[in-house]
Amino acid sequence: MSRSYYELTYIISPVLEDDEYEGIVEKFTQFIRDNGGEIDEVDEWGIRKFEFEMDNKSSGYYVNAYFTAPGELIEKLERALRIDDHIMRYLTLKYDAKMLRHREQQRKNEVPPVFVEEQDEEENDED
């Protein structure tokens, strides 16, 4: 059984109580574990405002989960997300080698800063 590394981002409807978010996050975290997945990290970003309304709402509760799992799990997981009335949107990414290297750097806090040419900034200051 082949296992891959995944990142799942999902948005929960913003009209719930705080403990309800916890329950939903736990439900999907446990779903991954119960179906042969291994959770690496679950990062709750909390309520974030949308650029454009989605399902007549202007914000949602964002959750990011990183995990290793067999490929068969993804279809089951996405079906569970699709039929849950509280999930507004979700996106599952399967990591390739380059993305895995970046994730390792993130874990070690070694992600290089975004490249900015200092020379250009100095020239703009002089104008």
MIKOL-63884 format. One record per residue: x, y, z of N, C-alpha, C, O in turn. Coordinates in steps of 0.001 Angstrom, whole numbers. Each point is the difference from the previous one (the first is absolute). Example, Ala and Ser with C-alpha at 12.3 -4.5 7.8 and 13.67 -1.06 7.14 Angstrom:
BEGIN
- 13190/-5690/7800/-890/1190/0/900/1200/0/1036/-19/665
- -1386/1069/-1385/820/1190/60/-770/1090/730/509/1108/169
//
This chain:
BEGIN
- 858/-1186/0/-858/1186/0/899/1242/0/785/216/923
- -915/573/-1952/831/1202/-155/-566/1158/827/-1206/242/16
- 2109/465/670/-413/1131/844/625/1272/-552/1141/0/-463
- -1898/1070/517/490/1297/-456/-234/1038/1085/-723/-237/968
- 1353/1395/-1152/-155/1108/945/-1008/974/-596/79/333/-1182
- -1023/121/1993/-1077/882/-463/-127/1225/887/383/5/1170
- -938/1032/-1780/-409/1190/740/-1470/210/-327/-387/51/-1168
- -423/71/2203/-1432/224/-164/-341/1338/638/287/230/1175
- -899/645/-1955/-506/1259/540/-1516/-50/-136/-524/-290/-1075
- -171/569/2158/-1452/62/-101/-528/1200/777/621/484/946
- -1791/-26/-1381/-615/1187/598/-1334/-420/614/-866/-567/-666
- 732/866/1958/-1217/-328/726/-870/1257/63/506/1111/154
- -1815/-1304/-276/-951/1105/86/248/834/1264/237/-559/1071
- -290/1892/-1191/337/875/1130/-1112/166/1040/179/738/969
- -1302/-1396/-1145/-1147/246/886/-72/-960/1188/-1050/-125/630
- 2149/-547/-320/2/-982/1081/593/570/1288/621/1063/-6
- -822/-1781/1101/619/353/1283/1426/-551/1/311/-933/-740
- 558/1518/1581/1409/-416/47/183/-1497/208/823/-621/-673
- -1582/32/1598/178/-1433/261/-473/-857/-1166/440/-1141/-142
- -1330/1672/-695/-449/-743/-1178/1124/-101/-1032/131/-1022/-674
- 688/2085/546/1153/-63/-920/935/-1109/451/468/-803/-806
- -201/772/2119/867/-1034/572/-500/-1390/-362/779/-866/-398
- -2073/660/537/-608/-1298/-294/158/-401/-1452/289/-1158/-302
- -477/2114/-603/116/-291/-1432/1459/-302/-356/276/-939/-746
- 648/1728/1275/1429/-237/-264/383/-1385/521/693/-752/-685
- -1141/419/1887/300/-1312/586/-617/-1123/-837/612/-1050/-194
- -1826/1286/-294/-698/-1005/-815/838/-365/-1236/187/-1181/-293
- 314/2189/-427/761/-289/-1226/1416/-486/298/561/-788/-761
- 15/1256/1863/1313/-496/411/-115/-1489/333/836/-803/-414
- -1869/447/1156/-224/-1403/377/-349/-837/-1224/405/-1159/-88
- -1145/1723/-851/-362/-702/-1235/1271/-423/-741/103/-1124/-492
- 864/2051/421/1268/-307/-678/710/-1140/731/466/-948/-633
- -383/1037/1953/658/-1050/803/-713/-1343/-155/645/-1030/-194
- -1983/1044/279/-777/-1242/-61/128/-699/-1347/-248/-1202/-95
- 627/1928/-937/107/-572/-1344/1449/-175/-445/294/9/-1195
- 604/-168/2158/1392/-340/-328/921/1188/-205/1142/-170/-428
- -1622/1376/726/843/1190/-160/760/311/1281/-400/-393/1096
- 1504/1106/-1263/803/431/1138/84/1515/-18/557/577/-933
- -1101/73/1948/-23/1462/63/1388/529/342/639/-458/947
- -191/1417/-1725/1276/661/264/-257/1272/810/669/264/1000
- -1659/521/-1457/-309/1268/670/-1390/462/-411/-413/-188/-1144
- -304/793/2081/-1281/652/-304/148/1441/459/257/271/1174
- -420/639/-2108/197/1418/272/-1331/721/-211/-486/93/-1126
- -99/415/2210/-1268/728/-106/304/1487/-129/555/613/913
- -920/-44/-2047/234/1425/-236/-1106/856/595/180/1200/209
- -1321/-1814/62/-1123/743/561/-820/704/-1075/114/-308/-1187
- -931/1243/1613/-897/725/-912/817/976/-844/773/804/521
- -961/-893/-1819/648/923/-946/-1057/555/-939/-940/-691/-392
- 1117/1944/46/-927/678/-910/305/-429/-1442/1163/-160/-370
- -2205/-22/-433/157/-347/-1414/124/1277/-830/-501/1056/386
- 1161/-1166/-1507/67/1097/-964/-1398/197/-626/-452/1126/-207
- -213/-2256/-86/-1340/22/-588/-889/-923/819/482/-972/582
- -1766/1269/-533/-922/-848/755/-13/-1414/-559/122/-219/-1205
- -274/-737/2122/-67/-1399/-371/-1200/-583/739/-70/100/1225
- -853/-692/-1924/-1210/-553/628/-696/1044/878/-462/-314/1097
- 391/1552/-1584/-620/1126/714/664/323/1334/-639/540/903
- 1907/-867/-783/749/309/1224/1254/779/-368/562/-182/-1080
- -128/1055/1993/1169/832/-302/1264/-482/699/1066/593/-163
- -1182/-1682/952/1182/-547/676/-196/-1491/245/-1089/-539/-200
- 2166/-121/639/-62/-1428/307/1125/-363/946/959/754/158
- -1080/-1907/469/999/-494/952/930/-945/-754/-406/-1081/-428
- 1660/1505/270/965/-758/-797/771/-1009/845/398/283/1130
- -199/-1468/-1708/789/-1050/643/936/-599/-1045/-405/-258/-1134
- 1642/44/1519/999/-617/-872/501/-1259/693/420/61/1156
- -457/-1205/-1843/492/-1248/583/1058/-597/-924/-164/-18/-1220
- 1246/-468/1817/1069/-670/-738/21/-1444/473/-15/-259/1203
- 50/-689/-2140/-40/-1405/403/554/-924/-1087/95/365/-1172
- 264/-1567/1602/436/-1064/-902/-1131/-1012/-33/-564/-339/1040
- 229/-149/-2236/-1129/-929/-92/70/-805/-1291/667/394/-957
- -1366/-1528/944/-141/-744/-1256/-932/782/-928/-911/680/472
- 1124/-768/-1756/-789/749/-985/-1497/-237/93/-789/904/-275
- 384/-2125/665/-1434/-336/73/-730/867/1018/-1205/224/-119
- 1934/263/1118/-615/814/1053/-558/1304/-559/-1038/473/463
- 1707/111/-1444/-373/1338/-480/-1420/42/-542/-750/933/287
- 378/-1940/-1070/-1358/-33/-550/-1033/-53/1127/-1001/716/-45
- 1235/-1559/1055/-920/-114/1147/-65/1313/777/-1078/460/378
- 2257/140/-145/86/1247/762/-735/1128/-724/-763/743/618
- 990/-617/-1918/-649/1073/-755/-1512/-200/-54/-753/974/-1
- 302/-2236/-45/-1443/-262/33/-574/452/1348/-1062/622/44
- 1760/-934/1052/-456/396/1337/-50/1528/119/-923/547/604
- 1915/136/-1179/12/1468/25/-1159/561/-825/-655/959/407
- 408/-1567/-1573/-1043/472/-915/-1387/-99/634/-835/884/-193
- 587/-1957/948/-1363/-190/541/-206/659/1360/-1115/0/523
- 2180/563/58/-134/693/1292/-517/1415/-263/645/782/-698
- -1813/-458/1262/-627/1309/-240/826/1178/497/-186/1122/-472
- 1101/-1355/1424/796/1085/569/1246/336/-824/619/1043/212
- -247/-1922/-1152/1206/232/-816/-394/785/-1250/-807/-453/-812
- 1398/1643/682/-334/860/-1144/840/-364/-1236/-526/-94/-1109
- 1823/-108/1312/922/-325/-1090/1128/-838/568/271/31/1200
- 390/-786/-2078/1188/-745/411/919/-175/-1206/-439/58/-1149
- 1696/-267/1428/982/-236/-1052/1046/-964/551/576/236/1062
- -336/-1319/-1792/1007/-977/400/1153/57/-991/-206/-91/-1210
- 1416/241/1727/1199/3/-843/844/-1214/326/241/-304/1169
- 211/-395/-2211/940/-1106/175/1387/571/-255/257/565/-1063
- 634/-712/2033/1333/593/-113/907/-798/-928/28/-1230/37
- 716/1959/-873/1065/-632/-790/1316/227/754/-4/568/1092
- 1121/-1007/-1665/1293/74/695/378/1433/365/502/250/1096
- -742/698/-2014/365/1402/257/-828/570/1160/530/698/865
- -1823/-1001/-857/-874/487/1066/397/-617/1343/-70/664/1035
- 489/-1939/-1051/439/-659/1237/1254/661/555/119/193/1210
- 827/159/-2100/1227/689/443/-361/1333/654/547/349/1046
- -1465/392/-1660/-433/1289/536/-657/-193/1374/238/779/922
- -1060/-1819/-798/-675/-289/1274/1036/-313/1089/-139/445/1140
- 1164/-1203/-1493/1071/-309/961/699/1284/450/299/166/1182
- -40/739/-2127/635/1276/341/-907/810/917/477/627/946
- -1783/-634/-1218/-961/713/851/88/-521/1432/46/774/956
- -24/-2093/-828/46/-630/1323/1227/432/782/-61/183/1215
- 1175/-20/-1916/1265/358/652/203/1507/44/1059/477/407
- -2079/277/-828/95/1465/-81/1169/444/-871/687/973/313
- -469/-1695/-1408/1104/321/-906/-487/523/-1346/771/63/-957
- -2045/311/878/-517/497/-1277/680/1325/-296/-66/928/807
- 721/-834/-1961/687/1261/-313/-1007/1131/-193/-1108/-235/-481
- 1481/1456/851/-908/1132/-211/-205/230/-1503/823/-394/-827
- -1918/1027/511/-281/301/-1399/1112/908/-528/371/975/653
- 148/-1292/-1810/1130/735/-575/-433/1405/-409/-927/167/-792
- 1591/820/1328/-269/1396/-345/1333/633/-361/975/-114/742
- -942/772/-1871/1243/656/-389/114/1320/751/-764/935/-238
- 1725/-878/1141/175/1206/818/394/1198/-864/-378/1137/282
- 1130/-1406/-1318/476/1069/-882/-1190/783/-576/30/1230/-43
- -1074/-1942/-399/-1177/662/-567/-672/907/1037/-434/1104/-327
- 349/-1572/1570/-638/805/1050/788/1278/252/-579/1068/197
- 1917/-1187/-203/841/1190/235/-185/1018/-1119/-50/1206/239
- -50/-1718/-1476/-174/929/-1126/-1323/748/118/-74/1191/-303
- -991/-1904/751/-1307/629/152/8/1054/1085/-708/1002/-101
- 1510/-1219/1152/63/966/1096/595/1332/-458/-347/1059/524
- 1245/-1125/-1509/683/1204/-447/-889/902/-867/258/1197/-127
- -1290/-1775/-457/-866/792/-902/-794/1054/729/-765/736/-623
//
